[in-house]
Amino acid sequence: MTRVRAWVFCRAKSIEENLKGLDWKNDIKTVGGDRFVVIRADIVEHDCYNVVLPVDAENSDGLIAAEDFIKEKFQVEIISTVEVKGHFPDPPHNANGYITEQEHEEGDRDAPTGHVNKSPGWNAWG
């Protein structure tokens, strides 16, 4: 089964306030089931958008459902959605990441700190 992976670029007036009001584990983590997963929300500085959300969806309809959910839950305007056509490394969870001491203290203490040979998405905090 091939899933649709995408980056959703959005603009919000006060994204940090919008994110603070969300309970990630209950409001976001379980929504969508196998149909779609909103992986995380990255706050960024850019002229056109200020939040980027990686999404994994079972198909194009699932991606549309994810976009609808993002607009409603995060109270954002979607600027652009870019569909991923390939990964390097493949599979993407073979990528590298880094977990800081602070992230380790705030999250899963069984996770290692420093450079990890797993995708940054594996790091629940970064």
N, C-alpha and C positions, 0 to 999 in steps of 0.2 A: 504494500500500500504506500503510495507516495502522498505525502502531506504538503500543504502549502505553507511556506515559511515567509514571513514578511517583516519589514520595519515600517511602523506607522508613525509618521512625523506630524506633530500637533502643535497648536498654539493655544495657550490658556492665559487669562489675565493674571491669575494668582495660583499657579500650578502647585506650589508648596502647600498652600492652604487646602487645595482640593485633595492632595495626597494625604495630608495629615488626618483628614476626616474619614479615610478608608481603613477598614480592618482587612489587611491584605489576606490573611489566612481564611477568613470567612466570606468577605465581600468579593474577592478576586480569585483566590486559589482554586475554589471548587466550581466556579461559574463556567459554563460552557462544556463541562464534561470532556468527552473525547472530541466533541465538535470543534472547540477552539480553546487555546490556552493563552492568556496574556502573561508573558514570562516575567516582566518587571517593567518599571517606568524609570527612564533615565532623564534627569533634568539637565538640559544643555543650554549653552549660550549660542544663539544664531540669530540672524536678522529676521528670518521667516518663521521659525518654530522654536519652542522652548522645552519640549518633551518628546522623547522617542520611546516607543513601546515595541519591543520584539513580540511577534505573535506566531503561534504555530496552529494551523487549522487543518481539518481533515480534507477540505476541498475549497473551491472558490466561494461556495455558499457559506461555509464556515467562516471564511475570512470576512465576508460581508457582515455576518452576525457579530463577529468580533469587533469590527469597526463601529457598528451600531451600539454595542455594549460600551466601547471606549468613549464614544461621544456622550452617552448618557451618564455613565458612572464617573468619568473624569471631568466632565463638563468642559470639553475642549472642542476646537474646530480642527478637523483633520485637514492638513495641508497637502499631504502626499502619502501614498502607500507604495513601497518599493518591494516587489516580490523577489525573494532569493532564488536564483537559478542554479547555484552550485555552492559548495563549501570547500575550503582547504584549511585544515585537513578534513578529510571525509572518512568517517562520520565526524560531525562538528564537536562532539563531546570529547574528542581526542585533542582538542586545542588546549592552550595553557591559560592559567589564571593566577591571581595573587590574592591572598587573604591576609589583611593586616591584623596586628594584635588587637586593635580596637574592634574590628569586625568579629574577631574570634570571641572576645569577651561578651559581645552583644548577641551572639548567635549560638550556633551548634558547637559546643565545646569539643565534640569528637572530631571535628574537622581540623586538618593541619593548618598551620600558619605559614606565611611566606609563599614561595612559588609552588604551585601545584600543577600537576600534569592532567588537568581537567579543564573543561570549558569554563569561561568566566560565568556562564549561566549556572554552573554547578554551585558557585559561591552564592549562597542565599542572600548575602548582604551587598554584593557589588556587581 
